[in-house]
């Protein structure tokens, strides 16, 4: 749990009863003081988004995707992709105003002690601003550090506990939004923001989405139609059948020698729709905390948890 808001003055975790503090003694006085056992460093999002529009140059750059982008059918920017266009068709009020911000989230763990023989993992959470043009949106000065999560090991499902402040801000930015001054138009407007996607490696995908990326059904795209086989001598799972995604008349579908000695005539698996994901997860209750079972009791299939991002998606369930 986070010791903030209503739990700001609590001294023990309500789930596992672990202490919020650790005692540290001073060598000279033998006095002992309490310091936090772990500190989450969070950098508020709303103020930084407002500051972007306080400069007339960056305020104009925030509308590049709508006013200056070439619409010639070529894929040069996320705004040319299907995910962006599908989102624009969902909440019409959001896409109507080009100043509304579209964000992407990325996170991964690293050892800050470099080559030292110590096991430790620090998790920065970054936010990318995709309103900007492709030649500046990935520049370091435009990538926003949202939080730094300290952890002696991989966060696993518990990353949702640390993401709570960010999710609350994203919900406030999504609806109703915040009043912001635009230095280019010299007027105030109601700025809204939405998180369109997350970017991560495969293990972190499981942490953020809740879909297990291990075992028989580890592929989120193939989902329940994942073709897997256990290799008993190497004690690993092997995943085949990827040529199902080829066109039905592709010559590789009949190429036995290059694959497992069989022709492939099955169609490509159908991705899970937003409605199907909602039906599977809306009654799933997470059970976080030390000493708890690794998997939620009432989970279904490869779902390890209901991701905290699920709270931002209610009302925007799509296929």
N, C-alpha and C positions, 0 to 999 in steps of 0.2 A: 504494500500500500504506500501511497504518498502522504506525507505529513503536511497537508496543506488544506486550505479552505476550512471546512468544519472540523477536520482532524489536525489542525495546525498545532494544537497544544497537547496532543496525545504523546505518550512516552513509549507505548508498545504497539506492535502490529496487531490489528484486530483478528487476523487470520491465524498466524503462527505464534503470536505472543513474543516475537523477537523484540529486543530492546532497540529503541531508536538511537541510542547513544553507545559510545565506547569510551572507557576510562583511560586517560593518559596521565602518567605521573611525571612530575618535574624532578630531575635528578638532584637539584640543589636544595629544594625545600621539602621534598617528599610529599608535596601536595598533589592531589589528583583532581583533574577537571574532566568534564564531559564534553565530548565533541561528537558531531554526527557520524554515524557509522558509514553513511554514504550520502553524497550530495549530487542531486540532479541539477545541472546547469541549463536553464531554459531561457531562450531569448525571444521575447514577444514578437509576434508576426505582424499584428495590425499596424503598429506604429511604423515599422519599416516599410510596409506597403504604402502608407500615407506619405512617407518622406520621398518615395520615388516620384510622386506627382508634384512635389514642391519645386522641382527643377523643370523648367519648360522643355529642355532638350529630352530628358528622359520621359516626360509626360507624352511628348510626340512619339517617342520610340515605343511606348506601351501600346500604341494603336497601329503599329506597323503591320501586324497580321491582318488587319481589316482594310487599311488605307493604302498600303504600299506593296503588298505581296502580289506577285504575278499569279493570275488564275489561268494558267495555260495547261493544266492537267498534269504537270510534272511534280514529283514529290521532292520538295526542298525543305519543308518545314512541317512540324506536327500538325499545323492547320490544314495541310493538304491531305492528311490521313483520314481514314474512316472513323477512328475513335473520336477525333475532334468534331467531325461532321455529325456523328450520331449524337454526341452530347449537345450540339447546337439545336438539334431537333427536339430535345427533351424539355428543357425549361426555356421557352421562347423569350421570356423577359431577360434572361442572362445573356443570351447571344445578341440581343438587340443593341446592347451598349458595348462597344469595343474596348472601353476602359476597364471592364471587368477582367479580373486576373485569373489566368489558368496556370496551375502549378503542377509540378511533378515532385515526388518524394523519393529520396535514395538514402540507403543506410548500409553500413557494413562494419564489421569489427576489425580492429587492428591492435597490435601490441605497441604501446607508446614507448616501451623501453628498448625497442629495436632488437639488437642481438643478445641482450642480457638473458641469462637462463632463468627466466621467471615467467610463470604462466599468468597472464593478465590480458583482459580484453576491454577496450574502450570503443564505444559505439557513437560516432557522430551521426546525426540525422540532418540531411541537407534538403533544401527546397530550391527547385529550379523555376525560373520565371519564363514561361513559354510565350508570353505576349511579345517578347522582344524578337528581333531578327536573328537568324541562325548564326551570324558572325559575332554577336555579342552576348547571346543568352547563356552561353556556356563559359563566359569569361569569369574568372574568380571574383571580380568585384560585383557581379550580378547574381552569384550563387549565395543563398542565404543559409547560414548555419542556424538550425532551429534549436537543437539541444545537443548536449554531450552527456552520454549515459555511461557511468562507470560500472564495471562489473568484473569480478575475478574470472569469469568464464562466459561462454555464450549465453545470451539472454533467453533464448527459446521463446516459449509462449508469454513470458513475463514482460516482453517488450511493450505489450499493451498497457501495462501499469504506468510505464514512463511516458507513453504517448498521450496520456489524458489531457494535459494542458493544451497541446497542439490541437487535438480533436475539438476541444471546446471552442477554441478560437476559430477553427475552420467552420464550425457550425454557425457561429455568430457572423462570420463573413459570408456564408452562403445565404443565410436568411436571418435578419433583414438586410445585413450589410452595415457599413459605417460611413458617416459623412466625411468626405475628403475634399480638400482644396486642390484644384487643378491650376498650376501656374501658367499653362499655355492658354487655356480659355478664360482664366481669371474668374472662374466660377466654382461653386461646390457641387458635388454630385454624390450619389449614394454608391459607393464602391462595394462590389461583391467579389468573392474569390471562390474558386472550386479546385479541388484536388482531382486531376484527371487520371493519374496513374502512378504506380510505384516502379522504380528501377532498382534491381538487385540481382545478386547471384542466386543460384538455385536453392541453397540452404536458407538464405534470408527470405526467399519467397515464401517458404513454409511458415516462417515466423510472422510475416506480415499478413499473409492471406488466410492462414489456418489450414490450408490443404497440405497434407503430409507429402513431402517430396522423397519419401523412402518407401520401400515395399512394393507390392504388386501393382498398386494404382498410383504410382508417383507422378505420372504425367498429367498436369492440369488441363492440357489441350485434349488428350484422348480420354481423360477422366475415367469413367467406369468401363470404357472400352479399350483400356490400355492392354496391349499384348505383351505379357512378361513371362519370363521363364527363369526358374531358379537353377543356378549352376552349382551342383552339390560339391564338386571338387574345389572350386574357388570360393564357395560360400558367398556368392554374390548374385544379385538379380541381373538378368540380361533382358533388354528391351528390343523387340523386333517389330516387323510389320510397318515400318515407316513408309514403305513405298505404296501404302494405301492412299497417300495424299497425292500421288501422281494421277494424271488424267486417265480415264478408263482404257484408252487405246494406246497408252505409252508402252514402248517395247520392253522396258525394264520390268513390267509386271509379269512378263513371261520368261524372264531371265532366272532360271533355277540355279545355275552354276554360281552366280555371284552372291546368292543369299543362302537360304536354308534348304535348297533342293525342291522347293514347291513354288508353283505359280501363285500370284496374288490377284484375286478377283474381288476382294471385299472393298466396299466403299470407305471413304474417309470417315472417321468418327465425328459425331455431331457434338459441338461444344455445348456445355451446359448454358442454358439461358439464365437471365437474371431472375426470372420467376422460379425456376427450378432451384437455384441456389437459395432464394428466399424461403421456399418451402422446406428445405433441408436444415436451415440454420435459425429460423426465427424462434424456434422453441428450444434451441440448444443453450444450456447454461454453462458458463465457464466455471471451473473449479480450481482457481489459482492458489498457490501457497505451498510452503515447505511441508513435506510429509504427505502431500496429496498424491493421488494416483496421477500418472503421467497423462492419461487420456480421460477426457470427460466421460462420465458414466453413460449419459444419454446421447453420445455422439453417433454419427452415422457414417459408415465407410471410412474414408481417409481423412475426414475432417478432424483436426486436433482441437479446434476451438472455434468460437465465433469471433472473428477479427473485430477489433475496435473500429476499423474503418466501416464496418457494417452499419454502425450508428449514423454515419454520414450519408448512407445510401438510401435510407428509408424514404420513399416518395419518388425515387429515381430508379426503380428497378426496371431493367431493360434486358433485351436479349442480345 
